[in-house]
Amino acid sequence: MELVEVKKLQVQLDAFAGKDVYLHLETTNGSYASHFNESFFNAGAFIRNVVINYELGKVVGDSPHRVGLKLPHGWVYAQGITHYELDEEGRLLLAGHAGDGKLAVALEISETPFSY
Amino acid sequence: MTIPHERHVLVVFPHPDDEAFGVSGTITTHIQQGTPVTYACLTLGEMGRNLGNPPFATRESLPVVRKKELQASADAMGLTDLRMMGLRDKTIEFEDDEKMVKMMTDLIEELNPSKIITFYPDFAVHPDHEATARAVVRAVRRMKDRPTLHGVAFANNTAEMLGQPDVVFDIREVREQKMNSMKAHISQTAWMLEEMEHKLQQGDTATENWLTKERFYHYRWHEDFEKSF
């Protein structure tokens, strides 16, 4: 993965616009967050292999970036994106890595389903 | 406490590295004693968060990394029957409960273990740990001749609710294998091992203790975590 360069990532986001694509979106604090700090309110969300078709994708802001996908009837967005990669299978993988190396958020787009 | 000989030991945990911290010394000792051991690992830890910054893996390449590490851990323990059960990290509690019981029942019927090691229900912190423990307990509960069931418990209220572990194995002689099992899972354990080395150098007895003893609770059927299922 490399650090997001807005212009480069924007080109990649544009390339998937208007196509049926498989989406992976997750954010988490880790399952042990409330074990180490019992007052911590642990929340997260996870979506994998839901098909969407976005008309506009946009990367905004200084790092960590925000990435939003405008759908005909709604939105998908992720906050905290720092790194990206177009992997060998042509999938666009975006991730937000905290300074301690933990993955905080991931947004991935692919024309073929992600593995189970 | 020396580790008794068994006919066959079945270990069931959800994540690559669950075996390393809590039970790799016990597994190694059983294998050295000639007891066949099967480790059924339900997922490949696909949702692990320690990916580094800069990252050494992506969300999609992580399972490949962790599969190799799991195999390396098995090699470090001398374990030859490693089963990867194909579930996805952080989803086990959402699987059909009967399907989970059947997965455990099938393993037990095939292997006929005299002892099973898993997590202790309600004292295992992570939702995947809890779901794994529930499935194993439910499968064993239905058996006429139940194998010994040892649970690993580490919730914050464990000592208060369960007291001290009633099974404590001395694993000093296989300390090196335990270390190697933990080192095998380097993508998950690098930070912790670094801290551990530091503590060992300072002569920290709690850390030393952790490398010389492994602790379990006999599952308390008379205080079953649920009345029936």
HADDOCK unambig.tbl for C-alpha pairs under 7 A between the chains (distance, minus, plus):
assign (segid A and resid 1 and name CA) (segid B and resid 55 and name CA) 6.57 0.50 0.50
assign (segid A and resid 31 and name CA) (segid B and resid 126 and name CA) 5.71 0.50 0.50
assign (segid A and resid 32 and name CA) (segid B and resid 126 and name CA) 6.64 0.50 0.50
assign (segid A and resid 35 and name CA) (segid B and resid 125 and name CA) 6.83 0.50 0.50
assign (segid A and resid 97 and name CA) (segid B and resid 53 and name CA) 6.15 0.50 0.50
assign (segid A and resid 99 and name CA) (segid B and resid 53 and name CA) 6.37 0.50 0.50
assign (segid A and resid 100 and name CA) (segid B and resid 53 and name CA) 6.93 0.50 0.50
assign (segid A and resid 101 and name CA) (segid B and resid 50 and name CA) 5.86 0.50 0.50
assign (segid A and resid 101 and name CA) (segid B and resid 51 and name CA) 5.79 0.50 0.50
assign (segid A and resid 101 and name CA) (segid B and resid 52 and name CA) 3.68 0.50 0.50
assign (segid A and resid 101 and name CA) (segid B and resid 53 and name CA) 4.35 0.50 0.50
assign (segid A and resid 102 and name CA) (segid B and resid 49 and name CA) 4.93 0.50 0.50
assign (segid A and resid 102 and name CA) (segid B and resid 50 and name CA) 4.58 0.50 0.50
assign (segid A and resid 102 and name CA) (segid B and resid 51 and name CA) 5.81 0.50 0.50
assign (segid A and resid 102 and name CA) (segid B and resid 52 and name CA) 6.15 0.50 0.50
assign (segid A and resid 103 and name CA) (segid B and resid 49 and name CA) 4.75 0.50 0.50
assign (segid A and resid 103 and name CA) (segid B and resid 50 and name CA) 6.40 0.50 0.50
assign (segid A and resid 103 and name CA) (segid B and resid 51 and name CA) 6.22 0.50 0.50
